[in-house]
Amino acid sequence: MSQSFGQVIRQRRKKKGYSQRELAQKLEIDFTYLSKLENDRAKYSPKEDIIRDLAGYLDLDADELIFLAGKLPEDNEDFLREHYKSMPTLFRRMKENPKFAEKIFNQAIQEDGEG
């Protein structure tokens, strides 16, 4: 089972030796909000710039953390708007056919490694 957004940031924060107050101060957010994020109890996910700052302080991949937070990186929004009619079909096929999804992901990973 994969970790949640909150579990990932809590684990990495502890590994980096930050207290919640220290990290929250660096992020310029209230430490109680950081606590809610770490416990997956926040009423809303943080803005992209906060997630990117979190990734920077915690040495995590910002785009991966954004996706884990259930958001879409802003630089991908134009692509989705351009192809919005195809997205439901793509996601439905990936959900219905895990082998198809695995093929798509493996191909993307392979091509990303070549670039």
PLY file of the C-alpha trace (Angstrom):
ply
format ascii 1.0
element vertex 115
property float x
property float y
property float z
element edge 114
property int vertex1
property int vertex2
end_header
0.00 0.00 0.00
1.37 3.42 -0.90
1.82 6.22 1.58
-0.45 9.23 1.80
0.69 12.81 1.24
0.72 13.39 5.00
2.68 10.25 5.77
5.33 11.13 3.21
5.88 14.66 4.48
5.84 13.62 8.16
8.34 10.83 7.56
10.67 13.04 5.54
10.36 15.97 7.97
11.45 13.72 10.82
14.28 12.27 8.74
15.52 15.80 7.96
15.37 16.67 11.68
12.79 19.45 11.49
10.14 19.99 14.14
6.69 20.87 12.87
7.17 24.42 14.13
10.53 24.79 12.36
9.26 23.55 9.03
6.02 25.54 9.28
8.03 28.68 9.98
10.17 28.07 6.87
7.00 27.55 4.83
5.33 30.58 6.41
2.29 28.55 7.42
0.78 27.84 10.82
2.23 24.72 12.44
-1.30 23.50 13.20
-2.01 23.43 9.46
1.19 21.44 8.88
0.04 19.04 11.60
-3.31 18.63 9.85
-1.53 17.99 6.53
0.69 15.36 8.12
-2.32 13.65 9.65
-4.34 13.87 6.42
-6.97 15.94 8.24
-6.69 19.26 6.43
-9.93 20.49 4.91
-8.05 21.54 1.78
-4.75 20.62 0.22
-2.01 23.23 0.14
-1.43 25.50 -2.81
1.11 24.37 -5.36
3.74 26.86 -4.19
3.54 25.48 -0.63
3.90 21.93 -1.93
6.90 22.95 -4.03
8.48 24.64 -1.01
7.78 21.52 1.07
9.46 19.41 -1.60
12.46 21.75 -1.60
12.98 21.68 2.16
12.38 17.92 2.32
14.36 16.95 -0.81
11.33 15.39 -2.51
10.24 15.51 -6.14
7.84 18.47 -6.34
5.68 17.11 -9.17
5.30 13.72 -7.47
4.31 15.45 -4.24
1.77 17.61 -6.08
0.15 14.53 -7.62
0.20 12.75 -4.24
-1.68 15.73 -2.79
-4.39 15.10 -5.37
-3.52 18.14 -7.43
-2.33 18.68 -10.94
0.84 20.68 -11.59
-0.12 23.99 -13.18
2.15 23.39 -16.17
0.02 20.33 -17.08
-3.31 22.16 -17.04
-3.02 23.48 -20.60
-2.37 19.97 -21.92
-5.45 18.65 -20.17
-7.60 21.50 -21.43
-6.38 20.79 -24.94
-7.20 17.07 -24.64
-10.11 17.19 -22.21
-12.36 15.01 -24.38
-9.84 12.14 -24.38
-9.05 12.14 -20.67
-12.17 10.30 -19.38
-11.60 7.50 -21.90
-7.91 7.23 -21.00
-8.58 7.06 -17.26
-11.46 4.61 -17.72
-9.29 2.29 -19.84
-6.45 2.45 -17.32
-8.83 1.67 -14.46
-10.58 -1.18 -16.30
-7.39 -2.68 -17.71
-4.44 -2.59 -15.30
-2.14 -4.15 -17.91
-2.88 -1.25 -20.26
-2.11 1.21 -17.44
1.13 -0.61 -16.61
2.14 -0.48 -20.29
1.46 3.28 -20.45
3.37 3.97 -17.22
6.32 1.79 -18.20
6.54 3.46 -21.59
6.45 6.91 -19.98
9.16 5.95 -17.49
11.34 4.49 -20.24
10.94 7.58 -22.43
11.59 9.88 -19.47
14.85 8.04 -18.77
15.97 8.52 -22.36
15.29 12.28 -22.36
0 1
1 2
2 3
3 4
4 5
5 6
6 7
7 8
8 9
9 10
10 11
11 12
12 13
13 14
14 15
15 16
16 17
17 18
18 19
19 20
20 21
21 22
22 23
23 24
24 25
25 26
26 27
27 28
28 29
29 30
30 31
31 32
32 33
33 34
34 35
35 36
36 37
37 38
38 39
39 40
40 41
41 42
42 43
43 44
44 45
45 46
46 47
47 48
48 49
49 50
50 51
51 52
52 53
53 54
54 55
55 56
56 57
57 58
58 59
59 60
60 61
61 62
62 63
63 64
64 65
65 66
66 67
67 68
68 69
69 70
70 71
71 72
72 73
73 74
74 75
75 76
76 77
77 78
78 79
79 80
80 81
81 82
82 83
83 84
84 85
85 86
86 87
87 88
88 89
89 90
90 91
91 92
92 93
93 94
94 95
95 96
96 97
97 98
98 99
99 100
100 101
101 102
102 103
103 104
104 105
105 106
106 107
107 108
108 109
109 110
110 111
111 112
112 113
113 114
